Amino acid sequence: MPHHTRFLALVREYLYDDCHLGLTPTERRACLRSAGAAPPAAVPGLPGDSLALTAARYVEAFFTGSTTHLRALPTGLRRHLIGWLVRRDDRVFAVVWASSRSVGEVARRMRTDPDAVLHRAGRLRLASAPGSR
């Protein structure tokens, strides 16, 4: 089974695990849509247990925006998920803002232009510069 297909099956399995009983069908579909949109090249060819752990981290990062879970993902999946979430969620934008060193870096990670980054940061009343607390 291709890695991407196996990854999607593991994400689906993890979403229906007992620890996620409180998720709505809409939330589950959103997470599966995000995982399914990941480029196949972003899903690493890992052994079963490691790929299962990656799928679990992906789900947790999707719902929490946790930098701990995001940093634990392979680079391709991390970039995909950050891009997916940043376009949709202000909390994740704030995490990317805090973990970046420049407006240009935030713009690159979001796949948008610096003016849009500054406008959104101003709207959210974030620190005056990326990476500052």
N, C-alpha and C positions, 0 to 999 in steps of 0.2 A: 504494500500500500504506500503510495507517495507520502512524503513527510507532511505536506500541507493538508492532505485529506485526513491523515492520522491526527494531526494537530487539531483540526476542526472537530473530529469525533471526541477527542479528549476534552476540549473546551465545552462541548455540549454535555458530556458526562459530568464534568465538574459543576456546571450550572445547575444540574438537577440533583446534586449531592445534598444531603441533609442540612449542611451548613448554609445553604442558599434557599431554603424553603420560603423565605419572605420575599423573594424576588417576584415581580409581576411577569406575566408572559411578554409584555412589551419590553421590559428591561432585559429579559433573556434574549429576545430577538435582536435588540440593539447590539448586545455584546457579540452574538453570533454573526451579525452583519459586519461588524468591525473585524472580527477574526477572519471571516471569509474574504474580506477585501484586502487582507495582507498579501503582498506579493509572494508567490511561492518561494522565491529565492530568499525571502526574509526568514523563512521557517528552517531552522537548522536541522541537519540530519543527525539527530541525537538518538541514543538508545531509548527504549520504552519508558523507563522510570524518569530519565532526565527530560524527555519530551512531555511527560505527564506533569512534572513539576513546572516546566515552562508554561504549559497550558493553565495550570492553577495560578501561577504568578500573573499571567496575562489577565485572567478574570478578575483577580484582586486589584490589579492596577487599573483595570477598566472602571471598576466601581468606586475605588477609593482615590485614585489619582496619586497614590502613595509613591514618593520618590524611591523608597526602599524597594518596592516591587518593580517600578519602572527600571531602576538601575540593574536589577537582577535579570532582566530580559536580555536576550541576544540583541545586538545593535540594530539589526534590520527590523525586528519586531518592535523594539523600543521606539525607533524613529516613526514607524507606521502608527503605533498607538498614540504617541504624543501628537502627531499630526492630526489624527482622527479626533482625538479628544479636545485639542486646543481649539479647533474650529467650532466645537460645540459646547465647551464647558469653561466658564470663567475661573473655576477653582484650579483647573489644570493649567490654564494660562498663567495664573499667579505662581504656580510651582515652576513653570518654565522660566518665567521672569526672574524669580529668585535664584534659580540655578544657572543662569546665563551671565556672561561677562559684558555683553554689549547689546544694544538695540538690534544691531545687524545680526548677531547670533540668534536672538529671539526670532527675528524675521525669517532667517534661513530655516530654523527648526519648525516654524509654523508654515513655511512656504507661502509667505505673504510679503508685503513691502513694509519698510520701516515706519512709514507714516501711519499705516493701519495699526502697527504695534504701539506706537506712541498714543494714538487716539484711544485704543482699548485700555492701555495702562492708565491714562488720565481718567477715563470713565470709571475704572475700578479703584481709583485713588491709591495706586501702588506706589512704592518707594520711587524716588526721583530717578534712580538709575538701576538697571538690572543688577542683580547680585547684592544689592544693599538691603539691609533689613529695616 
